[in-house]
Amino acid sequence: MQKESNEILIISIKRLLRRGATKQLKNIIQKTHTVDLSAVFRELSTDNREKLFPLIETIEKKGILLSKLEENIFLEIVKTIKLENLVEIFDQMPADDAAELLGRLDEELSDEILKKMKTKGSEDVEELMSHGEDTAGSLMMPDFIALREDVGAREVIDALQNKFLDVEMPFYIYVVDEYEKLVGVSSLRQLVVVQPEKPLKEFMARDIVSVKTYTDREEVAKVVSRYDYLAVPVVDDDNRIVGIVTVDDVIDILHDSATEDMLKMAGVGDDYIETQTILRGTKIRLPWLFASFLGGIAAFLIIGGYEESLAQYTFLAAFIPVIMGMGGNIGTQSSTIVVRGIATGMINVRDFWKIISKELAIGLILGVFYGLFIGIVASVTYRAEPVFIPLAISVGLAVVASMSVAALVGSGIPLLFEKINVDPAIATGPFVTTAVDIVSVSCYFMIATLLLGI
């Protein structure tokens, strides 16, 4: 339903742009959610984007839209906006969004915008930009609620109503001691159910889970996901709270992380195809395809070594695709499961042998099932041949060996990569498939040679 609505919206806006119907366009923009509007911008030509963006009347909506666009579209639109208008937009953005977008601009323009922004806003943004690109420090919101542990519940509510009105996401009340160190946390629900005079230290939760400013953003996402938090506090080395990472940022992290892993597993880098030039796309894919090429050459040489066997029993060649295909598929399945488990924190490298043995057992069971099935197909198809029984056994055992080894390789390689601090996503795709193809062909011909007495 949402997809159909967006398609209707895109068609309507394109038609109105052709007609130059400014008034109707402004009305549609005003009523359209910014996320849906960003989907429209992806489908428009450069000229139409330039026409549509100035029709957005509120500065806040322009800022939200820019934060929702892909990097290439964002940079394209920024070129059409006057510097003073850009400053105005960035001034009204949340500091974390402003820092992320300014990081995409060239340094000269970014510095110029920061200089012209209001002092407080620019200081917050500069602080965020000083942290590493993929760290909690670069993601955090500097606006949060932190109060001393001896403050009573009624005073906290008064502070929320008067002092912290501008805090964008007041999910939790963070509690600090006299040295400004984080010692506890209270939810808004806890705050309203206790007696008004009760101090925070008597009802706050003390088992706080926090992250450091330099914690990797994917680790932050795992923490929020594991504990079902709406926000996680970010602290410095002295345990002083300096910001919070909210659940909306975590959703973006998980989405980006999943996309990057899928692209890496396919051997095409970690960028969207829309942002890749032809040269960059070619350079990224070349080494991975070369790995597949070398694997193909190795398989070709192995098969070539059995030319006499193939000449004597040509029907052996008929089963090569299915044996390699079954092994390749289960290898990819195992590696995908393990990579996802590592990414979400559900799989720990310390459980190496447990995970390996489990996947090996699954590969063996599936191999026996499909080996029996393919063996029956082979015996029925070539029952006129005098060696149809050894052939059926050879094919069946080859499938068992191929699928078992593939499950072992597919689960083992990502775990080994993770153990040596290499991104396990790069271990899948062409790498695993190539390794499995070589092993499958080798196993098949060794078994066939032995059983057929070639």
ZIRAKA-V141069 format. One record per pair of residues at least 12 apart in sequence whose ideal C-beta (glycine too) atoms are under 7 Angstrom apart, sorted by the first residue. I is the first residue (numbers start at 1). J is the second residue. D is the distance in whole Angstrom. If there is no record, write none. Layout:
BEGIN
i:I j:J d:D
i:I j:J d:D
END
This chain:
BEGIN
i:6 j:36 d:6
i:6 j:39 d:5
i:9 j:32 d:7
i:9 j:36 d:6
i:9 j:40 d:6
i:10 j:40 d:5
i:10 j:43 d:5
i:12 j:28 d:7
i:13 j:25 d:7
i:13 j:28 d:6
i:13 j:40 d:6
i:17 j:48 d:5
i:17 j:51 d:6
i:17 j:52 d:7
i:22 j:55 d:7
i:25 j:52 d:7
i:25 j:55 d:5
i:26 j:55 d:5
i:26 j:57 d:7
i:29 j:55 d:6
i:29 j:56 d:6
i:34 j:61 d:6
i:34 j:64 d:4
i:34 j:65 d:5
i:34 j:68 d:6
i:35 j:68 d:6
i:37 j:65 d:6
i:38 j:65 d:6
i:38 j:68 d:4
i:38 j:69 d:6
i:41 j:69 d:6
i:41 j:73 d:6
i:42 j:73 d:7
i:46 j:76 d:6
i:49 j:76 d:7
i:49 j:77 d:6
i:50 j:80 d:5
i:53 j:77 d:6
i:53 j:80 d:7
i:59 j:88 d:6
i:59 j:89 d:6
i:59 j:92 d:5
i:60 j:92 d:6
i:62 j:89 d:5
i:63 j:89 d:5
i:63 j:92 d:6
i:63 j:93 d:4
i:66 j:89 d:7
i:66 j:101 d:6
i:67 j:97 d:5
i:67 j:101 d:6
i:70 j:272 d:7
i:70 j:274 d:7
i:70 j:275 d:7
i:71 j:104 d:6
i:71 j:275 d:6
i:72 j:274 d:6
i:72 j:275 d:5
i:74 j:101 d:7
i:74 j:104 d:6
i:75 j:104 d:7
i:78 j:105 d:7
i:83 j:112 d:7
i:86 j:113 d:6
i:87 j:113 d:6
i:87 j:116 d:4
i:87 j:117 d:6
i:90 j:113 d:6
i:90 j:117 d:6
i:91 j:117 d:5
i:91 j:118 d:6
i:91 j:121 d:6
i:94 j:141 d:6
i:94 j:168 d:6
i:95 j:121 d:7
i:95 j:124 d:4
i:95 j:125 d:5
i:95 j:128 d:6
i:95 j:141 d:7
i:95 j:142 d:5
i:96 j:128 d:6
i:96 j:139 d:6
i:96 j:140 d:6
i:96 j:141 d:5
i:96 j:249 d:7
i:98 j:125 d:5
i:99 j:125 d:5
i:99 j:128 d:4
i:99 j:129 d:5
i:99 j:138 d:7
i:102 j:125 d:7
i:102 j:129 d:7
i:103 j:129 d:6
i:103 j:133 d:7
i:114 j:126 d:6
i:124 j:142 d:5
i:127 j:142 d:7
i:128 j:140 d:7
i:131 j:213 d:6
i:132 j:214 d:6
i:134 j:216 d:6
i:134 j:217 d:5
i:135 j:213 d:6
i:135 j:214 d:5
i:135 j:215 d:6
i:135 j:216 d:6
i:135 j:217 d:6
i:136 j:211 d:5
i:136 j:212 d:7
i:136 j:213 d:6
i:136 j:215 d:4
i:136 j:217 d:6
i:136 j:220 d:5
i:136 j:234 d:5
i:136 j:245 d:6
i:137 j:213 d:4
i:137 j:214 d:6
i:137 j:234 d:7
i:139 j:217 d:6
i:139 j:220 d:7
i:139 j:245 d:5
i:139 j:249 d:5
i:140 j:234 d:4
i:140 j:243 d:3
i:140 j:244 d:6
i:140 j:245 d:5
i:141 j:168 d:7
i:141 j:243 d:6
i:141 j:244 d:5
i:141 j:246 d:6
i:142 j:243 d:5
i:143 j:166 d:7
i:143 j:167 d:5
i:143 j:168 d:6
i:144 j:167 d:7
i:144 j:174 d:6
i:144 j:241 d:7
i:144 j:243 d:7
i:144 j:244 d:5
i:145 j:164 d:5
i:145 j:167 d:6
i:145 j:170 d:6
i:145 j:173 d:5
i:145 j:174 d:6
i:146 j:174 d:4
i:146 j:176 d:5
i:146 j:241 d:6
i:147 j:159 d:7
i:147 j:173 d:6
i:147 j:175 d:6
i:147 j:200 d:6
i:148 j:176 d:6
i:149 j:175 d:5
i:149 j:177 d:6
i:149 j:183 d:6
i:149 j:184 d:7
i:149 j:199 d:7
i:149 j:200 d:5
i:149 j:201 d:4
i:150 j:199 d:5
i:150 j:201 d:6
i:151 j:199 d:6
i:151 j:200 d:6
i:152 j:196 d:7
i:152 j:197 d:5
i:152 j:198 d:6
i:152 j:199 d:5
i:153 j:191 d:6
i:153 j:194 d:5
i:153 j:195 d:7
i:153 j:196 d:5
i:153 j:198 d:5
i:154 j:196 d:4
i:154 j:197 d:7
i:156 j:173 d:6
i:156 j:191 d:6
i:156 j:200 d:7
i:157 j:191 d:7
i:169 j:231 d:7
i:169 j:246 d:5
i:171 j:230 d:4
i:171 j:231 d:5
i:172 j:185 d:5
i:172 j:186 d:7
i:172 j:187 d:6
i:172 j:231 d:6
i:173 j:185 d:7
i:173 j:186 d:4
i:173 j:191 d:6
i:173 j:200 d:7
i:174 j:233 d:6
i:174 j:241 d:5
i:175 j:200 d:5
i:175 j:201 d:7
i:175 j:204 d:5
i:176 j:241 d:7
i:180 j:240 d:5
i:181 j:238 d:7
i:181 j:239 d:5
i:181 j:240 d:6
i:182 j:208 d:6
i:182 j:210 d:6
i:182 j:233 d:6
i:182 j:235 d:6
i:182 j:239 d:6
i:182 j:240 d:7
i:182 j:241 d:5
i:184 j:200 d:7
i:184 j:201 d:7
i:184 j:204 d:3
i:184 j:205 d:6
i:184 j:206 d:5
i:184 j:208 d:6
i:185 j:204 d:6
i:185 j:205 d:5
i:185 j:208 d:5
i:186 j:200 d:6
i:186 j:203 d:7
i:186 j:204 d:5
i:186 j:205 d:7
i:190 j:203 d:6
i:208 j:233 d:7
i:209 j:223 d:6
i:209 j:227 d:6
i:209 j:232 d:7
i:210 j:232 d:7
i:210 j:233 d:5
i:210 j:234 d:7
i:210 j:235 d:5
i:211 j:223 d:6
i:211 j:232 d:6
i:211 j:234 d:6
i:212 j:235 d:6
i:213 j:234 d:6
i:213 j:236 d:6
i:213 j:242 d:6
i:217 j:253 d:5
i:218 j:253 d:6
i:218 j:257 d:6
i:220 j:232 d:6
i:220 j:245 d:5
i:220 j:250 d:7
i:221 j:250 d:5
i:221 j:253 d:4
i:221 j:254 d:5
i:221 j:257 d:7
i:222 j:344 d:7
i:222 j:345 d:4
i:224 j:247 d:6
i:224 j:250 d:4
i:225 j:250 d:7
i:226 j:345 d:6
i:230 j:246 d:7
i:230 j:247 d:5
i:231 j:244 d:4
i:231 j:245 d:7
i:231 j:246 d:5
i:231 j:247 d:7
i:232 j:244 d:7
i:232 j:245 d:5
i:257 j:343 d:6
i:261 j:339 d:6
i:261 j:343 d:6
i:261 j:425 d:4
i:264 j:423 d:7
i:264 j:425 d:4
i:264 j:426 d:5
i:265 j:336 d:7
i:265 j:339 d:7
i:265 j:425 d:5
i:265 j:428 d:4
i:265 j:429 d:5
i:266 j:429 d:5
i:267 j:285 d:7
i:267 j:288 d:3
i:267 j:429 d:5
i:267 j:430 d:5
i:268 j:284 d:6
i:268 j:285 d:6
i:269 j:284 d:4
i:288 j:429 d:7
i:288 j:430 d:5
i:291 j:430 d:5
i:291 j:431 d:6
i:291 j:434 d:6
i:292 j:430 d:5
i:292 j:434 d:5
i:295 j:434 d:3
i:295 j:437 d:6
i:295 j:438 d:6
i:298 j:438 d:5
i:299 j:437 d:5
i:299 j:438 d:6
i:299 j:441 d:5
i:302 j:438 d:7
i:302 j:441 d:5
i:302 j:442 d:6
i:302 j:445 d:7
i:303 j:441 d:6
i:306 j:445 d:5
i:309 j:445 d:7
i:309 j:448 d:7
i:309 j:449 d:6
i:309 j:454 d:4
i:312 j:454 d:6
i:313 j:452 d:7
i:315 j:382 d:6
i:316 j:448 d:6
i:319 j:378 d:7
i:319 j:395 d:5
i:320 j:441 d:7
i:320 j:444 d:7
i:322 j:374 d:6
i:323 j:398 d:5
i:323 j:399 d:6
i:323 j:402 d:5
i:323 j:440 d:5
i:323 j:444 d:5
i:324 j:437 d:5
i:324 j:440 d:5
i:324 j:441 d:7
i:326 j:370 d:6
i:326 j:399 d:6
i:326 j:402 d:6
i:326 j:403 d:6
i:327 j:402 d:4
i:327 j:403 d:6
i:327 j:406 d:4
i:327 j:436 d:5
i:327 j:440 d:4
i:328 j:406 d:7
i:328 j:433 d:5
i:328 j:436 d:5
i:328 j:437 d:6
i:330 j:363 d:6
i:330 j:366 d:6
i:330 j:403 d:5
i:330 j:406 d:5
i:330 j:407 d:5
i:330 j:410 d:7
i:331 j:406 d:4
i:331 j:407 d:7
i:331 j:409 d:6
i:331 j:410 d:4
i:331 j:432 d:5
i:331 j:433 d:6
i:331 j:436 d:4
i:332 j:410 d:7
i:332 j:428 d:7
i:332 j:432 d:6
i:332 j:433 d:7
i:333 j:410 d:7
i:334 j:359 d:5
i:334 j:407 d:5
i:334 j:410 d:3
i:334 j:411 d:4
i:335 j:410 d:4
i:335 j:411 d:7
i:335 j:413 d:7
i:335 j:414 d:6
i:335 j:427 d:7
i:335 j:428 d:4
i:335 j:432 d:5
i:336 j:428 d:7
i:338 j:355 d:7
i:338 j:411 d:5
i:338 j:414 d:5
i:338 j:415 d:6
i:339 j:414 d:5
i:339 j:424 d:5
i:339 j:425 d:5
i:339 j:428 d:6
i:342 j:414 d:7
i:342 j:418 d:5
i:342 j:424 d:5
i:349 j:415 d:6
i:349 j:418 d:5
i:349 j:419 d:5
i:352 j:415 d:5
i:355 j:411 d:6
i:355 j:415 d:7
i:356 j:408 d:7
i:356 j:411 d:6
i:356 j:412 d:6
i:359 j:407 d:5
i:359 j:408 d:7
i:359 j:411 d:4
i:360 j:404 d:6
i:360 j:407 d:6
i:360 j:408 d:5
i:362 j:407 d:6
i:363 j:403 d:5
i:363 j:404 d:4
i:363 j:406 d:6
i:363 j:407 d:3
i:363 j:408 d:7
i:364 j:400 d:7
i:364 j:404 d:5
i:366 j:403 d:6
i:367 j:399 d:6
i:367 j:400 d:4
i:367 j:403 d:4
i:367 j:404 d:5
i:368 j:400 d:6
i:370 j:399 d:5
i:370 j:403 d:7
i:371 j:396 d:4
i:371 j:397 d:7
i:371 j:399 d:4
i:371 j:400 d:4
i:372 j:396 d:6
i:374 j:395 d:6
i:374 j:396 d:6
i:374 j:399 d:5
i:375 j:392 d:4
i:375 j:393 d:7
i:375 j:395 d:6
i:375 j:396 d:3
i:378 j:391 d:6
i:378 j:392 d:4
i:378 j:395 d:5
i:379 j:392 d:4
i:387 j:452 d:6
i:390 j:451 d:4
i:390 j:452 d:5
i:391 j:452 d:7
i:393 j:451 d:6
i:394 j:447 d:5
i:394 j:448 d:4
i:394 j:451 d:5
i:394 j:452 d:7
i:397 j:447 d:5
i:398 j:443 d:6
i:398 j:444 d:4
i:398 j:447 d:5
i:401 j:443 d:4
i:402 j:439 d:7
i:402 j:440 d:4
i:402 j:443 d:6
i:405 j:439 d:5
i:406 j:436 d:4
i:409 j:432 d:6
i:409 j:435 d:5
i:409 j:436 d:6
i:410 j:432 d:5
i:413 j:427 d:4
i:413 j:432 d:6
i:414 j:427 d:5
i:414 j:428 d:7
END
